[in-house]
């Protein structure tokens, strides 16, 4: 296997794309080839700040790379992603994979036809708390998530379901690994024309249930995940990157215990500190080099988007929606 560095670029240098470029230019095994942004002034500013090259066109960048991360607005994911994949250039496309399920399916299909890597930027898969809990997870049966954020204009061109909740929809799908049988949801717009706070109940074929809440009109920022399984209970703080696992002691039935503390042991969950986005980008480069599997495949990104739209449809069909003026 060749040790030659992978030539990588970044398309889109907004708030998130800037950090893609910041991290990629320093990753081992990467030859960073520069950036492209449809706003020349923004591209020039980022190029100066990061001491890299701003290419004058998308194709000028594509001519010089073999892998790229795409951090353009969601509405442009399909168009830009197809331009990349059709040239057999590996792509990491930020979440959500596309703004429509049809667009996401097209990206997945073209990647398969071209036999090129497509990864989706569901960065919470690399969260420290999730990584720390992974060795103890076993058949989750009930999951609760809370993702609450103060209002900010970025991302409000879509409902909170596609903006924030989709992070947790992807996590839940990965943790449960069973088909979705029913979705019920409610939500309301508060500060924008789109739904700003929503709650969904997702039921799975294996009997698992997830209760998922997302808001972008909260006073404080919260990212919590609670998981209940036959052997115990997880409380994960995704914002802090740590958590707790309370598990049943072996042979607890014979302990003659009278208190919960006598039959449950506490495991503090911690993983080595690392920037989640950096871990995601490292995983992408390993996959491009043939040294590892794609962590979040195009198919997984498409599945999360499909569920997000099922939640959005359920919100529109809810009695709460019917009572709005």
C-alpha positions in Angstrom: 0.0 0.0 0.0 1.4 3.4 -1.0 2.5 5.8 1.6 2.1 8.7 -0.8 0.1 11.6 0.8 -3.5 12.0 -0.2 -4.2 15.2 -2.1 -7.2 16.8 -0.4 -9.2 20.0 -0.7 -12.2 21.7 0.9 -15.2 23.0 -0.9 -17.1 25.7 1.0 -15.3 27.7 3.7 -18.0 29.0 5.9 -18.0 28.4 9.7 -17.6 24.6 9.4 -15.6 24.5 6.2 -13.0 26.7 7.7 -12.4 24.1 10.4 -12.2 21.3 7.8 -9.4 23.2 6.1 -7.7 24.2 9.4 -7.5 20.5 10.5 -6.8 18.9 7.1 -3.8 21.0 6.3 -2.1 19.6 9.4 -3.1 15.9 9.2 -0.4 13.4 8.6 -0.7 11.6 5.3 -2.4 14.7 3.7 -1.1 16.9 1.0 -3.5 19.9 1.4 -4.2 21.3 -2.1 -6.4 24.3 -1.1 -9.9 25.5 -1.0 -12.8 26.7 -3.2 -15.7 28.9 -2.2 -18.3 30.5 -4.4 -17.6 33.8 -2.5 -14.2 34.9 -3.8 -13.8 37.4 -0.9 -14.4 34.7 1.7 -12.1 32.3 -0.1 -9.3 34.9 -0.2 -9.7 35.7 3.5 -9.6 32.0 4.5 -6.6 31.4 2.2 -4.7 34.2 3.9 -5.6 33.1 7.4 -4.7 29.5 6.8 -1.8 30.1 4.4 -3.3 28.0 1.6 -4.5 28.4 -2.0 -7.9 29.6 -3.0 -8.7 28.2 -6.4 -10.7 30.3 -8.9 -13.2 27.6 -9.7 -14.6 24.3 -8.5 -13.0 22.5 -11.4 -9.7 24.1 -10.8 -9.6 22.5 -7.4 -11.0 19.2 -8.6 -8.2 19.0 -11.1 -5.6 18.9 -8.3 -7.1 16.5 -5.7 -8.2 12.9 -5.1 -10.4 13.5 -2.1 -12.4 16.5 -0.8 -14.7 17.6 2.0 -17.9 19.4 1.0 -19.2 22.0 3.4 -21.4 24.1 1.2 -25.0 25.0 2.0 -27.2 21.9 2.2 -29.2 23.1 -0.9 -26.0 22.7 -3.0 -24.9 19.3 -1.6 -26.4 17.3 -4.5 -25.0 19.5 -7.3 -21.5 19.8 -5.8 -21.4 16.2 -4.6 -22.3 14.9 -8.1 -19.6 17.1 -9.7 -17.1 15.5 -7.3 -18.2 11.9 -7.4 -18.6 11.8 -11.2 -14.9 12.5 -11.4 -14.2 9.6 -9.1 -13.0 11.9 -6.3 -13.6 10.6 -2.8 -16.0 12.9 -0.8 -16.9 13.6 2.7 -20.2 15.6 2.5 -21.4 17.4 5.6 -24.7 16.4 7.1 -27.5 16.3 6.0 -26.3 14.4 2.9 -28.7 16.4 0.8 -31.8 18.6 1.0 -34.0 15.9 -0.5 -34.1 12.1 -0.2 -34.0 11.8 -4.0 -30.8 13.9 -4.0 -29.2 11.8 -1.3 -30.2 8.6 -3.2 -28.6 10.0 -6.3 -25.4 10.7 -4.5 -25.3 7.2 -3.1 -26.0 5.6 -6.5 -23.3 7.6 -8.3 -20.7 6.8 -5.7 -21.5 3.1 -6.1 -21.4 3.3 -9.9 -18.0 5.2 -9.8 -16.7 2.9 -7.0 -15.7 5.9 -5.0 -15.8 6.6 -1.3 -18.7 8.7 0.0 -18.7 9.5 3.7 -21.3 11.7 5.5 -20.4 14.2 8.2 -22.4 13.0 11.2 -19.7 14.0 13.6 -21.5 12.9 16.8 -20.5 9.3 15.9 -17.0 10.5 17.0 -18.1 12.2 20.2 -16.0 11.2 23.3 -19.0 10.1 25.3 -20.3 7.9 22.5 -16.9 6.4 22.0 -16.6 5.7 25.8 -20.0 4.0 26.0 -19.5 1.8 22.9 -17.8 -1.1 24.7 -20.8 -1.4 27.1 -23.7 -1.0 24.6 -25.8 -4.1 24.2 -29.3 -4.1 22.7 -30.5 -0.6 23.6 -34.3 -0.7 24.2 -35.3 2.9 25.2 -33.4 6.0 24.2 -34.0 9.7 25.2 -32.1 12.6 23.5 -32.2 16.3 24.2 -30.4 18.7 21.8 -31.2 22.3 22.8 -29.5 25.4 21.5 -29.9 29.2 21.8 -31.2 30.9 18.7 -28.8 31.9 15.9 -29.6 32.8 12.3 -27.4 30.1 10.8 -29.3 27.0 9.7 -32.7 28.5 10.1 -33.4 28.1 6.3 -34.6 24.6 7.3 -36.6 23.2 10.2 -34.8 22.2 13.4 -35.3 18.6 12.4 -32.8 18.9 9.5 -30.6 21.4 11.4 -30.2 19.8 14.8 -32.4 16.7 15.3 -30.8 14.8 12.5 -27.6 14.4 14.6 -29.6 12.3 17.1 -31.7 10.5 14.4 -28.4 9.2 13.0 -27.1 8.2 16.4 -30.3 6.4 17.3 -30.4 4.5 14.0 -26.7 3.4 14.5 -27.3 2.3 18.1 -30.6 0.4 17.6 -29.8 -1.1 14.1 -33.4 -2.1 13.4 -36.1 -1.0 10.9 -38.3 2.0 11.8 -42.0 0.9 12.2 -43.7 4.1 13.4 -42.9 7.8 13.8 -45.0 10.3 15.8 -44.0 13.9 16.3 -45.0 17.4 17.2 -43.4 20.7 16.6 -43.9 24.4 16.2 -42.2 27.5 14.6 -41.3 30.1 17.2 -38.8 32.6 15.7 -38.7 31.5 12.1 -41.2 30.3 9.5 -40.0 26.7 10.0 -40.3 24.4 13.0 -38.0 25.6 15.7 -38.7 23.0 18.4 -39.8 19.4 17.8 -40.3 16.1 19.6 -40.4 12.7 18.0 -41.2 9.2 19.1 -39.6 6.6 16.9 -40.5 2.9 17.3 -38.4 0.1 15.8 -39.1 -3.4 14.6 -37.1 -5.0 17.4 -39.2 -3.2 20.1 -36.9 -0.3 20.8 -38.3 3.2 21.3 -36.5 6.5 21.0 -37.9 9.8 22.3 -36.0 12.7 20.6 -36.2 16.4 21.3 -34.5 19.3 19.5 -34.9 23.0 20.0 -33.0 26.1 18.7 -34.9 28.5 20.9 -33.5 27.5 24.3 -31.7 29.7 26.8 -28.9 27.2 27.3 -27.1 24.7 25.2 -27.7 21.0 26.1 -26.8 17.7 24.4 -27.9 14.7 26.4 -28.4 11.1 25.5 -29.8 8.5 27.8 -29.9 4.8 26.9 -31.7 2.0 28.8 -30.8 -1.7 28.0 -31.4 -5.0 29.8 -28.0 -4.8 31.6 -28.1 -1.1 32.7 -28.6 2.6 32.1 -26.3 5.2 30.3 -26.4 8.9 31.0 -24.2 10.7 28.4 -23.3 14.3 28.2 -22.4 14.9 24.6 -21.5 18.5 25.2 -18.9 17.6 27.9 -17.9 14.3 26.2 -18.4 12.1 29.2 -21.0 10.1 31.0 -22.0 7.3 33.4 -23.1 3.7 33.1 -25.0 2.1 35.9 -25.0 -1.7 35.3 -26.4 -4.7 37.2 -23.8 -6.6 39.2 -23.3 -10.3 38.2 -25.5 -12.6 40.2 -27.4 -9.7 41.7 -30.5 -11.8 42.3 -28.7 -13.8 45.0 -27.3 -10.8 46.8 -30.3 -10.3 49.0 -30.1 -6.6 48.4 -32.6 -4.2 49.8 -31.3 -1.0 48.0 -30.6 -0.2 44.4 -27.0 0.7 45.2 -26.4 -2.9 46.4 -27.2 -4.4 43.0 -25.9 -1.7 40.6 -22.3 -0.7 40.0 -21.2 2.7 38.6 -18.8 3.0 35.6 -17.5 6.4 34.8 -17.3 6.8 31.0 -14.4 8.7 29.6 -12.5 8.4 26.3 -9.2 10.0 25.3 -9.7 13.7 24.6 -9.7 14.5 20.8 -11.6 16.9 18.6 -14.5 15.0 17.1 -14.1 16.7 13.7 -10.5 15.8 13.6 -11.3 12.2 14.3 -13.9 12.2 11.5 -11.4 13.7 9.0 -8.8 11.1 10.1 -11.3 8.3 9.5 -12.1 9.7 6.0 -8.4 9.8 5.1 -7.9 6.2 6.3 -10.8 5.1 4.2 -9.4 6.9 1.1 -6.1 5.2 1.7 -7.8 1.8 2.0 -6.7 1.5 5.7 -10.2 1.5 7.2 -13.9 1.3 6.6 -16.1 4.3 6.0 -17.6 5.1 9.4 -20.8 6.9 8.2 -21.6 5.7 4.7 -23.7 7.4 2.1 -26.4 4.8 2.8 -26.4 5.7 6.5 -26.6 9.4 5.7 -29.5 8.7 3.3 -31.2 6.6 6.0 -30.9 9.4 8.6 -32.3 12.0 6.1 -35.2 9.7 5.2 -36.1 9.4 8.9 -35.8 13.2 9.3 -38.4 13.7 6.6 -40.7 11.1 8.2 -40.4 13.1 11.4 -41.2 16.4 9.5 -44.2 14.7 7.8 -45.4 13.5 11.2 -45.1 17.1 12.6 -47.2 18.4 9.8 -49.8 15.7 10.4 -50.0 16.2 14.1 -53.0 17.7 15.9 -50.9 20.6 17.0 -50.1 21.6 13.4 -53.8 21.4 12.5 -54.7 24.0 15.2 -52.2 26.6 14.0 -53.7 29.7 12.3 
